[in-house]
Amino acid sequence: MWTTLVLVVCLGTLAASQTPCESPAQWDAHFSMFDPAEGHEFYVSGDYHYDKTGMRKARFERINEAVNSSYQYVEAIDLYVEKKSYRIDVRTRECKVYELTRSFHAHDVPTGGRFGGLFYLGSSAVEEGRVEMSKWDFLWTSRGYFWDGSFTTHGCIPYHSNAFNHTTFGARFESFWDVTPGFRDPNVFIPPPQCFQ
């Protein structure tokens, strides 16, 4: 019984001592995303470019529509300050412009996020075969959804981010890997000329 009590006190102290980390403000990565609201057979993967400072995101998306075994290739640029979203079909170069109505989602632990524990990605039995991760969650009442995510304990690099809402969009699952702070090409955030014709 004393062992259990000591373990509970230690875990409680660890959880209470954790403060949310802050991820790099700008980075490039590979990503995958599954959004059941877009269809049960819908999966996106590709390159992801993130700029918290300028409130911008850009993606090169390979959209897998398993229903008809086809792929679409899209460049997506979301400029939250301008409230504009651009979708460029890679094959035809046709550009569609939409109004952005959703808020910018930062890939950080939200202020007030709840620490959910530490875990290893990979194998805890192999010293060089693991990365220590921290797990967090947050009930985002102003946006109407529950969020959870995991980050490396060193550098606060995002690994996955999930959002759940039963009334509007259902669920959205994102994963990131090969995250590199900074940008290889800052021009990815500039829509091509055909978007302004």
C-alpha positions in Angstrom: 0.0 0.0 0.0 2.8 2.4 0.9 4.5 1.7 -2.5 1.2 2.6 -4.3 0.8 5.8 -2.3 4.4 6.9 -3.0 3.9 6.2 -6.7 0.7 8.2 -6.8 2.4 11.1 -5.0 5.5 11.0 -7.3 3.3 10.9 -10.5 1.2 13.8 -9.1 4.3 15.8 -8.4 5.7 15.1 -11.9 2.4 16.2 -13.5 2.2 19.3 -11.4 5.8 20.3 -12.2 5.4 20.1 -16.0 4.9 23.4 -17.7 3.8 23.5 -21.4 6.7 23.8 -23.8 6.8 26.1 -26.8 7.7 24.7 -30.2 9.9 26.4 -32.8 8.0 29.2 -34.4 9.0 28.3 -38.0 9.7 24.8 -39.4 9.4 22.5 -42.4 8.4 18.8 -42.0 6.8 15.8 -43.7 3.2 15.2 -42.5 0.2 12.9 -42.7 -3.3 13.8 -42.0 -6.6 11.9 -41.7 -9.9 13.7 -41.5 -12.9 11.4 -41.3 -15.2 14.4 -42.0 -13.8 14.5 -45.5 -14.7 10.9 -46.1 -13.9 7.6 -44.5 -11.3 6.8 -47.3 -9.5 10.1 -47.2 -5.8 10.4 -46.3 -3.3 13.2 -47.0 0.5 13.2 -46.9 3.3 15.4 -48.1 5.4 18.4 -47.1 4.4 20.9 -44.4 5.6 24.4 -43.8 4.7 26.3 -40.7 5.1 29.9 -39.7 3.6 30.8 -36.3 5.1 34.4 -36.5 3.4 35.2 -39.7 0.4 33.0 -39.1 0.9 31.0 -42.3 0.9 27.4 -43.3 1.7 25.8 -46.6 1.5 22.2 -47.7 2.3 20.1 -50.7 -0.5 17.5 -50.4 -0.8 14.1 -51.9 -4.4 13.2 -51.4 -5.2 9.5 -51.4 -8.8 8.8 -52.3 -9.1 5.1 -51.7 -12.6 4.9 -53.0 -11.5 5.3 -56.6 -7.8 4.5 -56.0 -6.6 7.8 -57.3 -4.3 10.6 -56.1 -4.7 14.3 -56.3 -1.7 16.6 -55.9 -2.4 20.1 -54.4 -0.4 23.0 -53.1 -2.2 24.6 -50.2 -1.4 28.0 -48.8 -3.3 29.3 -45.8 -2.6 32.9 -44.9 -4.5 33.6 -41.6 -3.7 37.3 -41.4 -5.3 37.9 -44.8 -8.0 35.2 -44.1 -7.3 33.6 -47.5 -6.7 30.0 -48.5 -5.3 29.1 -51.9 -5.6 25.6 -53.4 -3.4 25.0 -56.5 -4.0 21.8 -58.6 -0.4 20.7 -59.3 -1.4 19.0 -62.7 -3.6 21.8 -64.2 -2.1 24.8 -62.2 -5.7 26.0 -61.6 -6.0 28.1 -58.4 -9.0 28.3 -56.2 -9.2 31.0 -53.5 -11.3 30.6 -50.4 -12.0 32.7 -47.3 -10.4 31.3 -44.2 -13.0 31.3 -41.4 -11.2 29.1 -38.9 -8.6 30.4 -36.4 -4.9 29.8 -36.7 -3.9 26.6 -34.8 -0.4 26.9 -33.4 1.5 23.7 -33.1 2.3 24.4 -29.4 1.0 23.1 -26.1 -1.9 25.5 -25.4 -1.6 27.7 -22.3 -3.4 25.7 -19.6 -2.7 22.4 -21.3 -2.8 19.4 -19.1 0.3 17.2 -18.9 -0.6 13.5 -19.6 2.8 11.9 -19.0 6.1 10.9 -20.7 6.6 8.0 -23.0 9.3 6.8 -25.5 8.7 6.7 -29.2 10.6 3.7 -30.4 12.0 1.2 -27.9 12.7 1.9 -24.2 14.9 -1.2 -24.2 17.4 0.3 -26.8 19.3 3.3 -25.7 19.8 4.8 -29.2 16.4 3.5 -30.4 14.1 5.9 -28.6 13.0 9.5 -28.3 11.4 10.8 -25.1 8.0 12.4 -25.7 5.5 14.4 -23.5 1.8 14.0 -24.0 -0.6 16.9 -23.4 -4.3 17.6 -23.8 -6.6 20.6 -23.6 -10.4 21.3 -23.7 -10.6 24.2 -26.1 -14.0 25.6 -25.1 -13.6 28.8 -27.2 -13.1 26.7 -30.4 -15.4 24.0 -29.4 -13.1 21.0 -29.4 -10.8 18.7 -27.4 -7.2 18.6 -28.4 -4.3 16.2 -27.6 -0.8 16.2 -28.8 2.7 14.9 -28.2 6.1 16.7 -28.4 9.7 15.7 -27.9 10.9 16.6 -24.4 14.0 18.2 -25.9 13.2 21.0 -28.3 9.4 20.7 -28.1 9.2 19.3 -31.6 5.6 18.4 -32.5 5.0 14.7 -33.3 1.2 14.4 -33.5 -1.9 16.6 -33.0 -5.5 15.4 -32.7 -8.7 17.4 -32.4 -12.1 16.1 -31.6 -15.5 17.7 -31.9 -18.8 15.8 -32.0 -21.0 18.6 -33.4 -19.0 20.2 -36.3 -16.1 18.3 -37.8 -15.7 15.1 -35.9 -12.0 14.3 -35.6 -8.8 15.3 -37.3 -5.4 13.4 -36.9 -2.1 14.9 -37.9 1.5 13.5 -37.6 4.8 15.2 -38.3 8.3 13.8 -38.9 11.7 15.1 -40.1 10.9 18.4 -38.6 13.6 21.0 -39.4 13.5 24.5 -37.7 13.4 27.4 -40.2 12.5 27.3 -43.9 14.3 25.8 -46.8 12.2 28.1 -49.1 10.2 31.0 -47.7 8.6 31.5 -51.1 6.2 28.5 -50.4 3.9 31.0 -48.7 3.5 33.2 -51.8 0.6 32.3 -54.0 1.4 32.0 -57.7 0.3 34.7 -60.2 -2.7 32.7 -61.5 -4.4 33.1 -58.1 -4.8 36.8 -58.6 -6.3 36.7 -62.2 
